Amino acid sequence: MAFRRRAKSHPLFSQDVLIALMFEVTAKTAFLFILPQYNVSVPTADGELVQYHYGLKDLVTILFYIFIAIILHAVVQEYALDKINRRLHLSKVKHSKFNESGQLVAFHLTSVIWCLYVVVTEGYISNPRSLWENYPHVYLPYQVKFFYLCQLAYWLHALPELYFQKVRKEEIPRQLRCIALYLLHIAGAYLLNLTRLGLILLLLQYLAEFFFHMARLVYFTDENNEKLFNVWAVVFVVTRLFTLTLYILVIGFGLPRVESQALDPERGNFFTCLFSAPGRMSVLLLVCLFQASVMWRFIHFQLRRWREYWNEQSSRKRAAAAALHVPLLPSPGYHENGVVKAENGTSPRTKKLKSP
């Protein structure tokens, strides 16, 4: 009797790395994938503090966490979103948007909590001067560097997910623009040693995005419930104002006051052009133009949403008014001196009631 041979399941990349940690020979190589590299002991008043800076080995760590992000993406999709989709019976377009918003809600909520914890424990909110004091911020605490590595890994994992999720061709350019903008801003803050400012800006951005995608999820489950869109609109406007204020505060007033104003890539100082008045005005002008374009898209979205809402309300009112003025069907025959006559001229006989 012939037995069917089962297909061998190959171990995942993350499992290989974890197994390699168990052996002394491969442990050093495995730590390159899991832990941030380039640690430096910085002397302080209380002793020594271990901090980190960036380098090429960070690419290996990012690669490992790309695989972790793909696994977590599949877990959220299979055990949460697919089960909800089976109950809602959405169309293909709404199904794709629901999956996108569901994944981003989980990511943004995790990132907001994590980022808020980092900026509070590091004192960036309680001491706003720390955003530009002692620039360049070459050495990073462990949690700050690890946060940036995970953020880069997540947005890089979104590129193969376009293929795995079978995203429609019409949606690919929009999602590619979104991924590219996030990678540009996160990598720019990381490489240009503006990690403290980048953390605050990411916190504001992810907070607004969380409310937007949460509102979309609620809308897909109940199309008459659009209250969260109003909450998102308020949060979006507030976060844009805070973002613009932070740019002006840090770039316009903070960075020009640092002691070292010479271009020094070895020390991580890349902002000599910002210390001159024309350089600051040029950067602030670009920031204002970008924020204005974001606000314009937001206003256009709100106007289109309100227009659709009022058109829907007016169509409902017209339908209700038409239902109230439906003409009664004419009775057979015609009226003459208050008596109904049949078509042959005779009056219809009244039916006699039987006595009880």
N, C-alpha and C positions, 0 to 999 in steps of 0.2 A: 504494500500500500504506500503510495507516494504522498508525502507530506509537503504542503505548500510552505516554502521558506518565507519567513517574514522579512519585510524590508528593514534593513538596519537603520536605526535613527542615529544620525550623526550629532555629536555634541555641539552645542552652540559655542561661539567664540568666547563669550563671557565665562562659560563653564571651564574651558581650557585654561583661562587665566587663573581662575580660582583654584583649580587643581595644581597649577604650577606654583602657587604660594606654599604648598605643603612640602616642597622639596628645596633644600638649601641651594642646590645648583641653579635652579631656575627662579628662585624667589626674587633675586635682584632684578631680573628682567621683567618679572610679573609686576613688581612695584612700579615700574615705569608706566604701566597702563592704568593703575588704580589710583596712585597717590600723586599729588602735584609735586613737581620737581623744582630745582634751583632754590633750595632753602638756605638762608643766611642767618647767622646769629648776630643780631644787632645789639650793641651794648646800651643799656638804659640805666637810670638811677637806681632801680631795684635789682639790677643784675643783667641778664641777657634775655633777649626776646627773639624767638625764631620767626622770621618772616620770609617772604618769597618774592622772586621776580620772574619775568617771563623769558622763554627761550624756545628753541626748536623742538625740544623734547615734549613741549606741551601738545604738539600735534599728535603724539602717540597716545597721550591721555585722552585727548578729545576723540580720537578714533574709537577707543574703548567705550566711552560713554555715548557715542553715536549708536553702537549696538545695544546698549542698555536702554536708550530712548526708543529704539525700534521695538524692543521687547515690551516695554511699558505701554507703548502705543497700541500694540496688538492686544494686550491684556484689557485695556480700557475699552477697545472696540468690541472685543468678543464678549466680555462679561458684563458690560453695561449698555453700550450704545446699540448693539445688535438686538438685545432683548427688548429694549424700548421701541426700536423701530418695528419689530414684529407686531407690537400692539397698536401702533399708530397708523400703519398702512399708508405711509407717505408716498408721494410721487417720486420719480427718479431725481428730479431737480431738488425737491425739498429733502429727500433722503441724503443727497450729497452735502447739502448745506447743514443739515442736522448733524451729520458725522463731523464735519469741520468745526462747527461751533462746540460740539460736545468735547472734542479733543482739546480745543483751545481753552474752554472753561476750566478743565482739569489742570492744564498747564499754567494758566494765568493765576488761578487761585493758589496753587502751590508756590509760584514765583512771588506773588504779592506777600504771602506769609513769610517766606524765606527772606526776601529782600527787606521787609520791614524789620525782621529780627536782626539782620546784619547792621542796618543803619542805626538802629537804636542801641545795640550793644557796642558798636564802634564809636558812638557819640557824634555822628554826622548831623543829626537833626538838632540835638541840644546845643551844638556848637557849629553854627553855619560857617564861621571863619575857617574851619578845618577843610572846607572844600577847596580853598586855594592856598592856605598857609603851608609853608615848607614844600611848595611845588619845586621840582617834580616828585610825585609820589611813586618812586621806583619800587620800594619795598611794600608788599601787601601782606595783610594778615591771612592766615590760612583760609578762613571762611570766605573772604572776599575773592581770593584767587579761585577757589573751588567753585564759587558761584558763577564766575565768568566762564570758566571752562565748561560747566554744565549748560550754560546758556548758549554758548557757541555750538556745543554738541547737539542741542535740541534743534536749533534752526538749520544746522547742516543735515540732520536726519530727516528734516521735512522735504528735502530734495528727492531721495529715493521713495519717500512715502507718496509722492505724486504718481509714481508708477504702481506701487503696491495697492493704493486706494482706487486706482483706475479713475482718476479725476478727468472730468470732461475737458476736451480741447479748448472750449471757450473760457474755462476757468483757470487754465494753466498760466497765461500771462499775468493775470491779477495776482495769483499766489506767488509767482516768481518775483514780482516786484516787491511784494510784502516781505518775502524771505530775504531778498537782497538788501532792503532797507534796514531790517533788523541786524543782519550780519555786518553791514557797513557801520552802523552806529555802535554796536557792542564791541566789535573788533577795533574800531577807532578809539573808543574810550580805553580799551585794554592796552593797546599798543602805544598810545600817546600819553599814558600815565594820567588819565582823567577818570580814574575808576570811581572816585568818590562822587563826582558830579554825575557820572553815568549811572550809579546806583539809584540816586534820587530820581533821575529822569525815567529810568526803567520802572521804578515803583509807581510813578504817576501814569505812565503809559499803560502798564499792565492793569492798573486799577480801572481805567476807562474801558479798556478792551474786555475785561471780565464782565462788566455790566452790559456791554453791547452783545456779547455772545450769549450771556444768560438771558437777555431779553429775547433773542432769536429763538432759543430753546423753548421758552414759555410761549412764544407766538406760534411755533409749530405745533405745540400740544393744544393750544386754544387760540384760534385766530382772532377772537374778540377781546383778548387780554393783551393790551399794549401799554400797560402802566409802566413796565420796566424800561421801555424806550424813553419815556419822559425822565425817569431817574438817570438813565444813561446820558441824556442830553445835558442835564445839569452837571453831572460829574465830568463830562467831556469838556464843557466850557471852563469849568473851574481848573481842571488839570492843564488846559492850554494856557491859561493865565499864569499859573504857577510855573509852568515850563518856560515861558517867555521871561518871566521875572528872574528865574534862576540863571538863564543865559546872560541877561544884562548884568546881574549882580556879579557873577563869576568872571565872565569875559570882559565886561566893561569896566568893572571896578576892582575886582579881586586880583586877577593874574598880573595886571600892570604894576602891582605893588610888591611883587616878590623881589627878593634881593638879587638872585641870579637871572639876568636878562640877556645872556649870550647864548647863541645856538651851541648846544653841547649834547649831541646824540648819545655819547657814552654815559652821561649822567641822566639822560632821559628828558632833556629840555628841548622841546620842538617848537616853542611858541614865541620865538623872537619877533616874528612879524606881527604878533598880536599886541606887543607892548607899545608900538607906535600908534598914534591916533588914527591914521588912515587904515592901518590893518584892523584895528578894533572896529571901526565903522563899517568896513567891508564885511567882516564876519557877522556882525550884528545885523547888517542889511540882509545877508543871505539867510540868517536864522529867521528874521521877520518875514521874508518872502516865503520861506517854507511853511512857517506857521500860518501865514495868510492863505496859502493854497490848501492847507489842511482844513482851515475854518470854512473856506469857500465850498469844499466838497461836503462838509458837514451841513452847511446852510442849504445847499442844493438838495441833499438827501432829506432834510426836514421839510423843505417846501414841497418836494414830490410826495412825501408821506402825508402831509396835511391836505394836499390837493386830492389824493386818492381817498382820504378819509371823508372829506366834505362831499366828493362826488358819490361815494357810497351812501352817505346820510341822505343826500338829496334824492337819490334813486329810491331809497326806502320810503321817504315821505311821499314821493309821487305814486309809488305802488300802493301805499296805504290810502291815499286820497282817491285813487281810482277804484279801490275796493269799496269805499263808502258810497260812491255815486254810480253804482251799477244799475241801469234802468230795469224796471220790472217787466216781465213778459206780458204782452197784451192778452186779455181773456178772449175766448172765442165769441164772435158776434159783436154787437154794438149796443150803445145805450140810447134810449129814446124816452124822454120824460122821466128820467130816473129809473127806468125799468130796462133790464138787460134783455135784448132781443136776440134771438138766434139768427143765423144767416138766412133762414127761409122766412123770416118775418114773424114767426110765432114766438111767444115768450116761453121760456122753459118752465116745465111744471115743477112745482115745489114738491119735495118728497114728504109724504105724510108720516108723522111719527106714530108708531104703534103705542097703544095704551099699555101701561104696565099690567 
